[in-house]
C-alpha cells in the first residue's frame, strides 16, 4: 500500500474497492477486475482468504454453488471488515468512496455484509 501512496501527489485521495474472491481463491477474474477498476481510477484490495493458517477449501471447482458454510462465510466477512478498517486509516483513500465487490462465494459474503458502513 505504501507503494501506491508514494506515487500520489500530496493531498490526493482515491477510491478503493475491497474485492472478495470466489471460493476457489485468487484467480484470473481478480486480475481482470482489478485491472478494469484501476483503469477507472480505483485502487483494489483483494484479501487472500487462503493465506490464513487452517483455512479449509469450501468448494471443489465442480460445484457451482457449494453448500453454505456459515463458518467460512463468517471468516470471509471478518477479512472484509479488516480490509475496510485498514483502508479507513489510509490518508490517500477517499473515505466516502470505499466499495465492496465480490464474486461467487465472495459475492455472497459482500451481499450479506453486516460490518461498518462503507
N, CA, C and O atoms as a GROMACS GRO file, in nm:
protein
  472
    1UNK      N    1   0.081  -0.119   0.000
    1UNK     CA    2   0.000   0.000   0.000
    1UNK      C    3   0.086   0.126   0.000
    1UNK      O    4   0.049   0.227  -0.060
    2UNK      N    5   0.199   0.119   0.067
    2UNK     CA    6   0.286   0.237   0.070
    2UNK      C    7   0.334   0.273  -0.070
    2UNK      O    8   0.358   0.390  -0.099
    3UNK      N    9   0.348   0.172  -0.157
    3UNK     CA   10   0.391   0.199  -0.294
    3UNK      C   11   0.288   0.283  -0.368
    3UNK      O   12   0.325   0.370  -0.448
    4UNK      N   13   0.162   0.259  -0.342
    4UNK     CA   14   0.056   0.340  -0.404
    4UNK      C   15   0.066   0.483  -0.353
    4UNK      O   16   0.066   0.578  -0.432
    5UNK      N   17   0.076   0.498  -0.223
    5UNK     CA   18   0.081   0.631  -0.163
    5UNK      C   19   0.202   0.710  -0.211
    5UNK      O   20   0.193   0.832  -0.230
    6UNK      N   21   0.314   0.644  -0.230
    6UNK     CA   22   0.437   0.713  -0.271
    6UNK      C   23   0.424   0.773  -0.411
    6UNK      O   24   0.493   0.870  -0.442
    7UNK      N   25   0.339   0.717  -0.495
    7UNK     CA   26   0.324   0.767  -0.632
    7UNK      C   27   0.221   0.878  -0.646
    7UNK      O   28   0.210   0.940  -0.752
    8UNK      N   29   0.146   0.903  -0.541
    8UNK     CA   30   0.039   1.003  -0.549
    8UNK      C   31   0.089   1.142  -0.512
    8UNK      O   32   0.172   1.156  -0.422
    9UNK      N   33   0.039   1.243  -0.581
    9UNK     CA   34   0.070   1.380  -0.539
    9UNK      C   35   0.016   1.404  -0.398
    9UNK      O   36  -0.087   1.347  -0.360
   10UNK      N   37   0.082   1.487  -0.323
   10UNK     CA   38   0.039   1.517  -0.186
   10UNK      C   39  -0.106   1.563  -0.185
   10UNK      O   40  -0.149   1.640  -0.271
   11UNK      N   41  -0.181   1.514  -0.088
   11UNK     CA   42  -0.320   1.554  -0.073
   11UNK      C   43  -0.418   1.479  -0.162
   11UNK      O   44  -0.538   1.506  -0.157
   12UNK      N   45  -0.369   1.387  -0.242
   12UNK     CA   46  -0.457   1.312  -0.331
   12UNK      C   47  -0.527   1.200  -0.254
   12UNK      O   48  -0.465   1.132  -0.172
   13UNK      N   49  -0.654   1.182  -0.281
   13UNK     CA   50  -0.730   1.071  -0.222
   13UNK      C   51  -0.803   1.000  -0.336
   13UNK      O   52  -0.868   1.064  -0.418
   14UNK      N   53  -0.792   0.869  -0.340
   14UNK     CA   54  -0.853   0.792  -0.448
   14UNK      C   55  -0.950   0.688  -0.391
   14UNK      O   56  -0.935   0.644  -0.277
   15UNK      N   57  -1.049   0.650  -0.471
   15UNK     CA   58  -1.145   0.549  -0.425
   15UNK      C   59  -1.081   0.411  -0.416
   15UNK      O   60  -0.983   0.381  -0.485
   16UNK      N   61  -1.137   0.328  -0.331
   16UNK     CA   62  -1.082   0.195  -0.308
   16UNK      C   63  -1.194   0.092  -0.311
   16UNK      O   64  -1.303   0.115  -0.259
   17UNK      N   65  -1.166  -0.022  -0.373
   17UNK     CA   66  -1.260  -0.134  -0.377
   17UNK      C   67  -1.196  -0.252  -0.304
   17UNK      O   68  -1.082  -0.288  -0.330
   18UNK      N   69  -1.271  -0.310  -0.211
   18UNK     CA   70  -1.230  -0.434  -0.147
   18UNK      C   71  -1.299  -0.546  -0.224
   18UNK      O   72  -1.422  -0.555  -0.228
   19UNK      N   73  -1.218  -0.632  -0.287
   19UNK     CA   74  -1.268  -0.739  -0.372
   19UNK      C   75  -1.261  -0.871  -0.295
   19UNK      O   76  -1.153  -0.913  -0.252
   20UNK      N   77  -1.375  -0.937  -0.280
   20UNK     CA   78  -1.381  -1.067  -0.214
   20UNK      C   79  -1.387  -1.176  -0.322
   20UNK      O   80  -1.486  -1.187  -0.394
   21UNK      N   81  -1.281  -1.254  -0.332
   21UNK     CA   82  -1.273  -1.356  -0.437
   21UNK      C   83  -1.371  -1.471  -0.414
   21UNK      O   84  -1.431  -1.482  -0.307
   22UNK      N   85  -1.384  -1.553  -0.515
   22UNK     CA   86  -1.471  -1.670  -0.506
   22UNK      C   87  -1.410  -1.780  -0.421
   22UNK      O   88  -1.299  -1.766  -0.370
   23UNK      N   89  -1.484  -1.889  -0.405
   23UNK     CA   90  -1.440  -1.996  -0.316
   23UNK      C   91  -1.316  -2.068  -0.366
   23UNK      O   92  -1.252  -2.141  -0.289
   24UNK      N   93  -1.280  -2.051  -0.491
   24UNK     CA   94  -1.159  -2.114  -0.544
   24UNK      C   95  -1.034  -2.032  -0.515
   24UNK      O   96  -0.922  -2.078  -0.539
   25UNK      N   97  -1.050  -1.911  -0.465
   25UNK     CA   98  -0.934  -1.828  -0.430
   25UNK      C   99  -0.903  -1.722  -0.534
   25UNK      O  100  -0.982  -1.697  -0.625
   26UNK      N  101  -0.787  -1.660  -0.519
   26UNK     CA  102  -0.744  -1.557  -0.613
   26UNK      C  103  -0.716  -1.622  -0.748
   26UNK      O  104  -0.645  -1.723  -0.757
   27UNK      N  105  -0.773  -1.565  -0.852
   27UNK     CA  106  -0.756  -1.622  -0.986
   27UNK      C  107  -0.754  -1.512  -1.090
   27UNK      O  108  -0.743  -1.394  -1.057
   28UNK      N  109  -0.765  -1.550  -1.216
   28UNK     CA  110  -0.760  -1.452  -1.325
   28UNK      C  111  -0.874  -1.352  -1.320
   28UNK      O  112  -0.859  -1.238  -1.366
   29UNK      N  113  -0.989  -1.392  -1.264
   29UNK     CA  114  -1.101  -1.297  -1.252
   29UNK      C  115  -1.062  -1.178  -1.165
   29UNK      O  116  -1.098  -1.064  -1.195
   30UNK      N  117  -0.990  -1.205  -1.058
   30UNK     CA  118  -0.946  -1.097  -0.969
   30UNK      C  119  -0.858  -1.000  -1.046
   30UNK      O  120  -0.873  -0.878  -1.035
   31UNK      N  121  -0.765  -1.054  -1.122
   31UNK     CA  122  -0.674  -0.970  -1.201
   31UNK      C  123  -0.752  -0.888  -1.302
   31UNK      O  124  -0.725  -0.769  -1.320
   32UNK      N  125  -0.847  -0.950  -1.370
   32UNK     CA  126  -0.927  -0.878  -1.469
   32UNK      C  127  -1.005  -0.763  -1.406
   32UNK      O  128  -1.005  -0.651  -1.458
   33UNK      N  129  -1.072  -0.792  -1.294
   33UNK     CA  130  -1.148  -0.687  -1.226
   33UNK      C  131  -1.055  -0.578  -1.174
   33UNK      O  132  -1.085  -0.459  -1.187
   34UNK      N  133  -0.944  -0.617  -1.115
   34UNK     CA  134  -0.850  -0.518  -1.061
   34UNK      C  135  -0.796  -0.428  -1.172
   34UNK      O  136  -0.786  -0.306  -1.154
   35UNK      N  137  -0.762  -0.486  -1.286
   35UNK     CA  138  -0.714  -0.405  -1.399
   35UNK      C  139  -0.821  -0.308  -1.447
   35UNK      O  140  -0.794  -0.190  -1.469
   36UNK      N  141  -0.944  -0.358  -1.463
   36UNK     CA  142  -1.053  -0.271  -1.511
   36UNK      C  143  -1.079  -0.157  -1.412
   36UNK      O  144  -1.096  -0.042  -1.452
   37UNK      N  145  -1.081  -0.190  -1.284
   37UNK     CA  146  -1.105  -0.086  -1.184
   37UNK      C  147  -0.989   0.012  -1.174
   37UNK      O  148  -1.010   0.132  -1.156
   38UNK      N  149  -0.867  -0.038  -1.187
   38UNK     CA  150  -0.750   0.051  -1.183
   38UNK      C  151  -0.754   0.150  -1.299
   38UNK      O  152  -0.722   0.267  -1.283
   39UNK      N  153  -0.794   0.102  -1.416
   39UNK     CA  154  -0.805   0.192  -1.532
   39UNK      C  155  -0.914   0.296  -1.511
   39UNK      O  156  -0.911   0.403  -1.572
   40UNK      N  157  -1.010   0.266  -1.425
   40UNK     CA  158  -1.117   0.361  -1.394
   40UNK      C  159  -1.080   0.452  -1.276
   40UNK      O  160  -1.160   0.536  -1.235
   41UNK      N  161  -0.959   0.435  -1.222
   41UNK     CA  162  -0.913   0.524  -1.115
   41UNK      C  163  -0.926   0.471  -0.974
   41UNK      O  164  -0.908   0.546  -0.878
   42UNK      N  165  -0.956   0.344  -0.959
   42UNK     CA  166  -0.971   0.284  -0.826
   42UNK      C  167  -0.846   0.206  -0.788
   42UNK      O  168  -0.771   0.158  -0.873
   43UNK      N  169  -0.825   0.195  -0.659
   43UNK     CA  170  -0.728   0.100  -0.605
   43UNK      C  171  -0.808  -0.020  -0.559
   43UNK      O  172  -0.919  -0.005  -0.507
   44UNK      N  173  -0.754  -0.140  -0.579
   44UNK     CA  174  -0.825  -0.262  -0.541
   44UNK      C  175  -0.744  -0.338  -0.437
   44UNK      O  176  -0.623  -0.359  -0.453
   45UNK      N  177  -0.811  -0.378  -0.331
   45UNK     CA  178  -0.753  -0.464  -0.229
   45UNK      C  179  -0.830  -0.596  -0.236
   45UNK      O  180  -0.952  -0.597  -0.229
   46UNK      N  181  -0.757  -0.706  -0.250
   46UNK     CA  182  -0.820  -0.837  -0.261
   46UNK      C  183  -0.759  -0.931  -0.157
   46UNK      O  184  -0.660  -0.998  -0.184
   47UNK      N  185  -0.819  -0.936  -0.038
   47UNK     CA  186  -0.765  -1.025   0.065
   47UNK      C  187  -0.766  -1.171   0.017
   47UNK      O  188  -0.865  -1.217  -0.040
   48UNK      N  189  -0.657  -1.241   0.042
   48UNK     CA  190  -0.647  -1.382   0.005
   48UNK      C  191  -0.690  -1.465   0.125
   48UNK      O  192  -0.613  -1.483   0.220
   49UNK      N  193  -0.811  -1.516   0.120
   49UNK     CA  194  -0.862  -1.589   0.237
   49UNK      C  195  -0.789  -1.721   0.260
   49UNK      O  196  -0.800  -1.779   0.368
   50UNK      N  197  -0.716  -1.769   0.161
   50UNK     CA  198  -0.642  -1.894   0.180
   50UNK      C  199  -0.504  -1.870   0.242
   50UNK      O  200  -0.431  -1.965   0.267
   51UNK      N  201  -0.469  -1.745   0.266
   51UNK     CA  202  -0.340  -1.714   0.328
   51UNK      C  203  -0.342  -1.742   0.478
   51UNK      O  204  -0.237  -1.750   0.541
   52UNK      N  205  -0.460  -1.757   0.535
   52UNK     CA  206  -0.472  -1.782   0.679
   52UNK      C  207  -0.449  -1.930   0.708
   52UNK      O  208  -0.498  -2.018   0.637
   53UNK      N  209  -0.375  -1.956   0.813
   53UNK     CA  210  -0.348  -2.094   0.853
   53UNK      C  211  -0.478  -2.166   0.889
   53UNK      O  212  -0.565  -2.109   0.954
   54UNK      N  213  -0.489  -2.289   0.846
   54UNK     CA  214  -0.604  -2.370   0.880
   54UNK      C  215  -0.728  -2.346   0.796
   54UNK      O  216  -0.832  -2.406   0.822
   55UNK      N  217  -0.719  -2.260   0.697
   55UNK     CA  218  -0.836  -2.230   0.612
   55UNK      C  219  -0.863  -2.350   0.524
   55UNK      O  220  -0.778  -2.391   0.445
   56UNK      N  221  -0.981  -2.406   0.537
   56UNK     CA  222  -1.015  -2.522   0.455
   56UNK      C  223  -1.085  -2.479   0.326
   56UNK      O  224  -1.151  -2.375   0.322
   57UNK      N  225  -1.070  -2.559   0.224
   57UNK     CA  226  -1.135  -2.534   0.097
   57UNK      C  227  -1.284  -2.561   0.114
   57UNK      O  228  -1.323  -2.661   0.174
   58UNK      N  229  -1.366  -2.470   0.063
   58UNK     CA  230  -1.511  -2.486   0.082
   58UNK      C  231  -1.584  -2.515  -0.049
   58UNK      O  232  -1.707  -2.520  -0.052
   59UNK      N  233  -1.509  -2.535  -0.156
   59UNK     CA  234  -1.570  -2.577  -0.282
   59UNK      C  235  -1.469  -2.661  -0.358
   59UNK      O  236  -1.349  -2.657  -0.329
   60UNK      N  237  -1.518  -2.736  -0.453
   60UNK     CA  238  -1.428  -2.827  -0.523
   60UNK      C  239  -1.404  -2.789  -0.668
   60UNK      O  240  -1.335  -2.862  -0.740
   61UNK      N  241  -1.457  -2.677  -0.713
   61UNK     CA  242  -1.438  -2.634  -0.850
   61UNK      C  243  -1.537  -2.696  -0.947
   61UNK      O  244  -1.556  -2.644  -1.057
   62UNK      N  245  -1.600  -2.805  -0.909
   62UNK     CA  246  -1.700  -2.869  -0.994
   62UNK      C  247  -1.842  -2.826  -0.954
   62UNK      O  248  -1.935  -2.834  -1.034
   63UNK      N  249  -1.856  -2.780  -0.832
   63UNK     CA  250  -1.987  -2.741  -0.780
   63UNK      C  251  -2.004  -2.591  -0.800
   63UNK      O  252  -1.924  -2.512  -0.750
   64UNK      N  253  -2.107  -2.552  -0.872
   64UNK     CA  254  -2.126  -2.410  -0.899
   64UNK      C  255  -2.160  -2.336  -0.770
   64UNK      O  256  -2.099  -2.233  -0.741
   65UNK      N  257  -2.255  -2.386  -0.694
   65UNK     CA  258  -2.293  -2.322  -0.569
   65UNK      C  259  -2.281  -2.424  -0.457
   65UNK      O  260  -2.375  -2.500  -0.431
   66UNK      N  261  -2.166  -2.426  -0.390
   66UNK     CA  262  -2.147  -2.525  -0.284
   66UNK      C  263  -2.241  -2.500  -0.166
   66UNK      O  264  -2.296  -2.391  -0.150
   67UNK      N  265  -2.257  -2.602  -0.087
   67UNK     CA  266  -2.340  -2.591   0.033
   67UNK      C  267  -2.288  -2.477   0.120
   67UNK      O  268  -2.168  -2.460   0.138
   68UNK      N  269  -2.378  -2.401   0.173
   68UNK     CA  270  -2.342  -2.286   0.255
   68UNK      C  271  -2.267  -2.332   0.380
   68UNK      O  272  -2.308  -2.427   0.446
   69UNK      N  273  -2.159  -2.264   0.409
   69UNK     CA  274  -2.078  -2.296   0.526
   69UNK      C  275  -2.068  -2.169   0.611
   69UNK      O  276  -1.986  -2.082   0.582
   70UNK      N  277  -2.151  -2.158   0.716
   70UNK     CA  278  -2.152  -2.035   0.796
   70UNK      C  279  -2.016  -1.998   0.854
   70UNK      O  280  -1.984  -1.880   0.866
   71UNK      N  281  -1.935  -2.097   0.891
   71UNK     CA  282  -1.804  -2.067   0.946
   71UNK      C  283  -1.712  -2.000   0.846
   71UNK      O  284  -1.642  -1.905   0.879
   72UNK      N  285  -1.714  -2.050   0.724
   72UNK     CA  286  -1.631  -1.991   0.618
   72UNK      C  287  -1.683  -1.852   0.584
   72UNK      O  288  -1.604  -1.759   0.565
   73UNK      N  289  -1.814  -1.836   0.575
   73UNK     CA  290  -1.870  -1.705   0.542
   73UNK      C  291  -1.837  -1.602   0.651
   73UNK      O  292  -1.808  -1.487   0.620
   74UNK      N  293  -1.840  -1.644   0.776
   74UNK     CA  294  -1.804  -1.553   0.886
   74UNK      C  295  -1.656  -1.515   0.878
   74UNK      O  296  -1.620  -1.400   0.901
   75UNK      N  297  -1.572  -1.611   0.845
   75UNK     CA  298  -1.429  -1.583   0.829
   75UNK      C  299  -1.407  -1.484   0.715
   75UNK      O  300  -1.330  -1.390   0.728
   76UNK      N  301  -1.476  -1.507   0.604
   76UNK     CA  302  -1.461  -1.418   0.489
   76UNK      C  303  -1.508  -1.276   0.523
   76UNK      O  304  -1.446  -1.179   0.482
   77UNK      N  305  -1.618  -1.265   0.598
   77UNK     CA  306  -1.665  -1.132   0.636
   77UNK      C  307  -1.565  -1.064   0.729
   77UNK      O  308  -1.546  -0.942   0.721
   78UNK      N  309  -1.501  -1.140   0.815
   78UNK     CA  310  -1.401  -1.079   0.904
   78UNK      C  311  -1.284  -1.023   0.823
   78UNK      O  312  -1.226  -0.921   0.861
   79UNK      N  313  -1.250  -1.088   0.713
   79UNK     CA  314  -1.144  -1.037   0.626
   79UNK      C  315  -1.184  -0.905   0.561
   79UNK      O  316  -1.104  -0.812   0.550
   80UNK      N  317  -1.309  -0.898   0.519
   80UNK     CA  318  -1.358  -0.774   0.459
   80UNK      C  319  -1.359  -0.662   0.564
   80UNK      O  320  -1.317  -0.550   0.536
   81UNK      N  321  -1.407  -0.693   0.684
   81UNK     CA  322  -1.408  -0.593   0.791
   81UNK      C  323  -1.267  -0.541   0.819
   81UNK      O  324  -1.246  -0.421   0.836
   82UNK      N  325  -1.172  -0.632   0.823
   82UNK     CA  326  -1.033  -0.593   0.849
   82UNK      C  327  -0.981  -0.503   0.737
   82UNK      O  328  -0.917  -0.401   0.763
   83UNK      N  329  -1.006  -0.541   0.613
   83UNK     CA  330  -0.960  -0.461   0.499
   83UNK      C  331  -1.021  -0.322   0.502
   83UNK      O  332  -0.952  -0.223   0.476
   84UNK      N  333  -1.150  -0.313   0.532
   84UNK     CA  334  -1.216  -0.182   0.540
   84UNK      C  335  -1.157  -0.100   0.654
   84UNK      O  336  -1.132   0.020   0.638
   85UNK      N  337  -1.135  -0.163   0.769
   85UNK     CA  338  -1.076  -0.091   0.883
   85UNK      C  339  -0.937  -0.038   0.849
   85UNK      O  340  -0.903   0.075   0.885
   86UNK      N  341  -0.858  -0.118   0.779
   86UNK     CA  342  -0.725  -0.072   0.739
   86UNK      C  343  -0.735   0.043   0.639
   86UNK      O  344  -0.660   0.139   0.647
   87UNK      N  345  -0.828   0.033   0.545
   87UNK     CA  346  -0.847   0.139   0.446
   87UNK      C  347  -0.889   0.270   0.514
   87UNK      O  348  -0.850   0.378   0.469
   88UNK      N  349  -0.965   0.260   0.620
   88UNK     CA  350  -1.010   0.379   0.692
   88UNK      C  351  -0.893   0.456   0.754
   88UNK      O  352  -0.906   0.575   0.785
   89UNK      N  353  -0.781   0.390   0.773
   89UNK     CA  354  -0.664   0.455   0.834
   89UNK      C  355  -0.569   0.515   0.730
   89UNK      O  356  -0.471   0.581   0.767
   90UNK      N  357  -0.596   0.494   0.604
   90UNK     CA  358  -0.505   0.542   0.499
   90UNK      C  359  -0.549   0.681   0.451
   90UNK      O  360  -0.662   0.699   0.405
   91UNK      N  361  -0.460   0.776   0.461
   91UNK     CA  362  -0.495   0.914   0.424
   91UNK      C  363  -0.516   0.930   0.274
   91UNK      O  364  -0.585   1.023   0.232
   92UNK      N  365  -0.461   0.842   0.193
   92UNK     CA  366  -0.475   0.854   0.048
   92UNK      C  367  -0.600   0.786  -0.006
   92UNK      O  368  -0.626   0.790  -0.127
   93UNK      N  369  -0.679   0.725   0.081
   93UNK     CA  370  -0.805   0.664   0.039
   93UNK      C  371  -0.917   0.765   0.057
   93UNK      O  372  -0.932   0.823   0.164
   94UNK      N  373  -0.996   0.785  -0.048
   94UNK     CA  374  -1.113   0.872  -0.039
   94UNK      C  375  -1.216   0.798   0.046
   94UNK      O  376  -1.279   0.703   0.000
   95UNK      N  377  -1.233   0.844   0.167
   95UNK     CA  378  -1.313   0.771   0.266
   95UNK      C  379  -1.459   0.754   0.226
   95UNK      O  380  -1.523   0.656   0.265
   96UNK      N  381  -1.512   0.847   0.151
   96UNK     CA  382  -1.652   0.836   0.107
   96UNK      C  383  -1.665   0.743  -0.014
   96UNK      O  384  -1.776   0.720  -0.063
   97UNK      N  385  -1.553   0.691  -0.061
   97UNK     CA  386  -1.555   0.608  -0.183
   97UNK      C  387  -1.488   0.474  -0.161
   97UNK      O  388  -1.404   0.432  -0.242
   98UNK      N  389  -1.524   0.406  -0.054
   98UNK     CA  390  -1.479   0.269  -0.031
   98UNK      C  391  -1.598   0.180  -0.067
   98UNK      O  392  -1.708   0.199  -0.017
   99UNK      N  393  -1.572   0.083  -0.154
   99UNK     CA  394  -1.680  -0.004  -0.200
   99UNK      C  395  -1.640  -0.150  -0.186
   99UNK      O  396  -1.521  -0.183  -0.176
  100UNK      N  397  -1.739  -0.236  -0.184
  100UNK     CA  398  -1.717  -0.380  -0.177
  100UNK      C  399  -1.762  -0.443  -0.308
  100UNK      O  400  -1.862  -0.403  -0.367
  101UNK      N  401  -1.686  -0.542  -0.353
  101UNK     CA  402  -1.721  -0.617  -0.473
  101UNK      C  403  -1.686  -0.763  -0.447
  101UNK      O  404  -1.578  -0.792  -0.394
  102UNK      N  405  -1.773  -0.853  -0.482
  102UNK     CA  406  -1.745  -0.993  -0.459
  102UNK      C  407  -1.791  -1.080  -0.574
  102UNK      O  408  -1.884  -1.045  -0.647
  103UNK      N  409  -1.726  -1.193  -0.588
  103UNK     CA  410  -1.759  -1.289  -0.692
  103UNK      C  411  -1.785  -1.424  -0.627
  103UNK      O  412  -1.712  -1.464  -0.536
  104UNK      N  413  -1.888  -1.495  -0.674
  104UNK     CA  414  -1.916  -1.629  -0.626
  104UNK      C  415  -1.936  -1.625  -0.474
  104UNK      O  416  -2.020  -1.549  -0.426
  105UNK      N  417  -1.862  -1.703  -0.400
  105UNK     CA  418  -1.874  -1.702  -0.254
  105UNK      C  419  -1.846  -1.564  -0.198
  105UNK      O  420  -1.910  -1.521  -0.101
  106UNK      N  421  -1.751  -1.493  -0.256
  106UNK     CA  422  -1.722  -1.356  -0.213
  106UNK      C  423  -1.841  -1.264  -0.235
  106UNK      O  424  -1.863  -1.172  -0.156
  107UNK      N  425  -1.917  -1.288  -0.341
  107UNK     CA  426  -2.038  -1.211  -0.366
  107UNK      C  427  -2.144  -1.236  -0.261
  107UNK      O  428  -2.215  -1.144  -0.220
  108UNK      N  429  -2.154  -1.361  -0.216
  108UNK     CA  430  -2.249  -1.394  -0.108
  108UNK      C  431  -2.209  -1.320   0.019
  108UNK      O  432  -2.294  -1.265   0.089
  109UNK      N  433  -2.080  -1.318   0.047
  109UNK     CA  434  -2.031  -1.250   0.167
  109UNK      C  435  -2.056  -1.100   0.158
  109UNK      O  436  -2.101  -1.038   0.254
  110UNK      N  437  -2.027  -1.041   0.043
  110UNK     CA  438  -2.049  -0.897   0.025
  110UNK      C  439  -2.198  -0.864   0.036
  110UNK      O  440  -2.236  -0.765   0.100
  111UNK      N  441  -2.283  -0.947  -0.024
  111UNK     CA  442  -2.427  -0.921  -0.019
  111UNK      C  443  -2.481  -0.927   0.123
  111UNK      O  444  -2.575  -0.855   0.158
  112UNK      N  445  -2.422  -1.011   0.206
  112UNK     CA  446  -2.468  -1.024   0.344
  112UNK      C  447  -2.385  -0.946   0.444
  112UNK      O  448  -2.402  -0.963   0.565
  113UNK      N  449  -2.295  -0.862   0.396
  113UNK     CA  450  -2.203  -0.787   0.483
  113UNK      C  451  -2.280  -0.706   0.587
  113UNK      O  452  -2.372  -0.632   0.554
  114UNK      N  453  -2.240  -0.724   0.713
  114UNK     CA  454  -2.306  -0.653   0.823
  114UNK      C  455  -2.206  -0.572   0.905
  114UNK      O  456  -2.231  -0.538   1.020
  115UNK      N  457  -2.094  -0.541   0.843
  115UNK     CA  458  -1.991  -0.464   0.913
  115UNK      C  459  -2.021  -0.316   0.910
  115UNK      O  460  -2.130  -0.273   0.870
  116UNK      N  461  -1.923  -0.237   0.953
  116UNK     CA  462  -1.939  -0.091   0.949
  116UNK      C  463  -1.970  -0.044   0.807
  116UNK      O  464  -1.924  -0.105   0.711
  117UNK      N  465  -2.046   0.062   0.794
  117UNK     CA  466  -2.082   0.111   0.661
  117UNK      C  467  -1.959   0.143   0.576
  117UNK      O  468  -1.856   0.188   0.627
  118UNK      N  469  -1.973   0.117   0.448
  118UNK     CA  470  -1.866   0.152   0.353
  118UNK      C  471  -1.919   0.251   0.254
  118UNK      O  472  -1.846   0.294   0.165
   0.00000   0.00000   0.00000
